[in-house]
Amino acid sequence: MRILVTGKEGQVDTSLQALADTQPDIELIRIGLPEADLSRPETLDSLVRGARPDVIVSSAAYTAVDKAESEADLAQRINGDGPGRLAQLAAELNIPILHLSTDYVFAGDKDGVYDEDDTPAPVSVYGKTKLSGEDQIRAATPNHVVLRTAWVYSPYGNNFVKTMLRLGETRDEINVVADQHGCPTYAPEIARALLAVARKVAADADPGLRGVFHLTGEGETTWAGFARGIFEGAGKRGRKPVAVNDIPTSAYPTPASRPANSRLSGKKLKNVYGLSLDPWRVSLAECLDQLCGPEI
Ligand SMILES: NC(=O)c1ccc[n+]([C@@H]2O[C@H](COP(=O)([O-])OP(=O)(O)OC[C@H]3O[C@@H](n4cnc5c(N)ncnc54)[C@H](OP(=O)(O)O)[C@@H]3O)[C@@H](O)[C@H]2O)c1
């Protein structure tokens, strides 16, 4: 099976490459900057058509949540119009498209976990542009699977785990926001699910397999809880102790607002696809093994 994925150095596309390398029947074609530029959707056409994929995975995005507040047009082109064009190409080629979206499409004022029927109401430019991507994909082809994920980390690229480990090298204590609740998600686990979904939709036209699904690591925490998990795990691998002080969001102002609650329910993915991701603490241990070495 030939899978075309957008992104050449992102967390998810790199994880997908690592997984594809272990699966002889999968040929992964990664397209990205500079030749495939989502902000110039016309650059995608000949590359996608020429690759003759069986499935498209739309992973690349403008992911700088705060910077997007001052680059709304660029973020809209990359997160909205680029994926929209990819979905038109998927429709033209009569193949499915899998698209990664975000928990930040929600406002964060719900009392419980968000499921797929809840109404998005993004509070940031990033969230609005990602929702536009979802909408443009839905409009272009019914043969889509939108997978909303959250708080992505991995040994690759930039993410919260790597930032905490870097800050922990020079600090004994760190203030971390303790009133935003979400689900840390390990990019290699996203890759595992993407591949399983790709295999299924490539072989089965059932409309029940299409639509929007939530895809996050099992369990939930806050950024401060996540940070504590990181430093506990790093400590077991020989790093020095770092204390985490809980602070409210109001004490850490950022250009973009973030939802106070963006916990996503994975029930639909489990019911329809029989898929669930490992608990975030299990995946975090795997990630720390790679970044800090094994427990000592
Ligand atoms: N990271 C998170 O916490 C998070 C949370 C929820 C949802 N998601 C979604 O999950 C998906 C994967 O995220 P990730 O963490 O793997 O992202 P990432 O590590 O930030 O990687 C993003 C990728 O997109 C590429 N890209 C940026 N602008 C582009 C453009 N104009 N044209 C083509 N490619 C471009 C980047 O290329 P360069 O490296 O060359 O810039 C990079 O390869 C995204 O759709 C994101 O919205 C992520």
The ligand as an SDF file (V2000), in Angstrom:
LIG
                    3D

 48 52  0  0  0  0  0  0  0  0999 V2000
    1.8530   19.0100   18.2980 N   0  0  0  0  0  0  0  0  0  0  0  0
    0.7330   18.9520   19.0090 C   0  0  0  0  0  0  0  0  0  0  0  0
    0.7600   19.0650   20.2400 O   0  0  0  0  0  0  0  0  0  0  0  0
   -0.5880   18.6960   18.3250 C   0  0  0  0  0  0  0  0  0  0  0  0
   -1.7610   18.7090   19.0940 C   0  0  0  0  0  0  0  0  0  0  0  0
   -2.9750   18.4620   18.4460 C   0  0  0  0  0  0  0  0  0  0  0  0
   -3.0040   18.2140   17.0960 C   0  0  0  0  0  0  0  0  0  0  0  0
   -1.8570   18.2190   16.3710 N   0  0  0  0  0  0  0  0  0  0  0  0
   -1.9270   18.0120   14.9160 C   0  0  0  0  0  0  0  0  0  0  0  0
   -1.1960   16.8430   14.6030 O   0  0  0  0  0  0  0  0  0  0  0  0
   -0.5650   17.0020   13.3330 C   0  0  0  0  0  0  0  0  0  0  0  0
    0.8890   16.6110   13.4390 C   0  0  0  0  0  0  0  0  0  0  0  0
    1.5040   17.4340   14.4030 O   0  0  0  0  0  0  0  0  0  0  0  0
    3.0710   17.3380   14.7010 P   0  0  0  0  0  0  0  0  0  0  0  0
    3.2430   17.5070   16.1650 O   0  0  0  0  0  0  0  0  0  0  0  0
    3.6610   16.1730   13.9920 O   0  0  0  0  0  0  0  0  0  0  0  0
    3.5570   18.6740   13.9880 O   0  0  0  0  0  0  0  0  0  0  0  0
    5.0450   19.2540   13.9160 P   0  0  0  0  0  0  0  0  0  0  0  0
    6.0080   18.3470   14.5860 O   0  0  0  0  0  0  0  0  0  0  0  0
    4.9640   20.6790   14.3060 O   0  0  0  0  0  0  0  0  0  0  0  0
    5.3420   19.1530   12.3510 O   0  0  0  0  0  0  0  0  0  0  0  0
    4.6300   19.9130   11.4490 C   0  0  0  0  0  0  0  0  0  0  0  0
    5.1030   19.5750   10.0580 C   0  0  0  0  0  0  0  0  0  0  0  0
    4.3910   20.4190    9.1440 O   0  0  0  0  0  0  0  0  0  0  0  0
    5.3470   20.9580    8.2470 C   0  0  0  0  0  0  0  0  0  0  0  0
    4.8900   22.1980    7.6650 N   0  0  0  0  0  0  0  0  0  0  0  0
    4.7550   23.4030    8.2750 C   0  0  0  0  0  0  0  0  0  0  0  0
    4.3650   24.3270    7.3800 N   0  0  0  0  0  0  0  0  0  0  0  0
    4.2500   23.6820    6.1860 C   0  0  0  0  0  0  0  0  0  0  0  0
    3.8960   24.1020    4.8830 C   0  0  0  0  0  0  0  0  0  0  0  0
    3.6170   25.3810    4.5900 N   0  0  0  0  0  0  0  0  0  0  0  0
    3.8720   23.1920    3.8910 N   0  0  0  0  0  0  0  0  0  0  0  0
    4.2040   21.8940    4.1320 C   0  0  0  0  0  0  0  0  0  0  0  0
    4.5550   21.4470    5.3490 N   0  0  0  0  0  0  0  0  0  0  0  0
    4.5840   22.3400    6.3610 C   0  0  0  0  0  0  0  0  0  0  0  0
    6.5900   21.1490    9.0680 C   0  0  0  0  0  0  0  0  0  0  0  0
    7.6870   21.3040    8.2140 O   0  0  0  0  0  0  0  0  0  0  0  0
    8.9910   22.1080    8.7470 P   0  0  0  0  0  0  0  0  0  0  0  0
    9.5190   21.3190    9.9060 O   0  0  0  0  0  0  0  0  0  0  0  0
    9.8720   22.1140    7.5510 O   0  0  0  0  0  0  0  0  0  0  0  0
    8.4780   23.4640    9.1440 O   0  0  0  0  0  0  0  0  0  0  0  0
    6.6000   19.8340    9.8380 C   0  0  0  0  0  0  0  0  0  0  0  0
    7.1440   18.7970    9.0600 O   0  0  0  0  0  0  0  0  0  0  0  0
   -0.8470   18.4400   12.9000 C   0  0  0  0  0  0  0  0  0  0  0  0
   -1.8700   18.4390   11.9510 O   0  0  0  0  0  0  0  0  0  0  0  0
   -1.2600   19.1440   14.1590 C   0  0  0  0  0  0  0  0  0  0  0  0
   -2.1550   20.2100   13.9090 O   0  0  0  0  0  0  0  0  0  0  0  0
   -0.6530   18.4340   16.9510 C   0  0  0  0  0  0  0  0  0  0  0  0
  1  2  1  0
  2  3  2  0
  2  4  1  0
  4  5  1  0
  4 48  2  0
  5  6  2  0
  6  7  1  0
  7  8  2  0
  8  9  1  0
  8 48  1  0
  9 10  1  0
  9 46  1  0
 10 11  1  0
 11 12  1  0
 11 44  1  0
 12 13  1  0
 13 14  1  0
 14 15  2  0
 14 16  1  0
 14 17  1  0
 17 18  1  0
 18 19  2  0
 18 20  1  0
 18 21  1  0
 21 22  1  0
 22 23  1  0
 23 24  1  0
 23 42  1  0
 24 25  1  0
 25 26  1  0
 25 36  1  0
 26 27  1  0
 26 35  1  0
 27 28  2  0
 28 29  1  0
 29 30  1  0
 29 35  2  0
 30 31  1  0
 30 32  2  0
 32 33  1  0
 33 34  2  0
 34 35  1  0
 36 37  1  0
 36 42  1  0
 37 38  1  0
 38 39  2  0
 38 40  1  0
 38 41  1  0
 42 43  1  0
 44 45  1  0
 44 46  1  0
 46 47  1  0
M  CHG  2   8   1  16  -1
M  END
$$$$
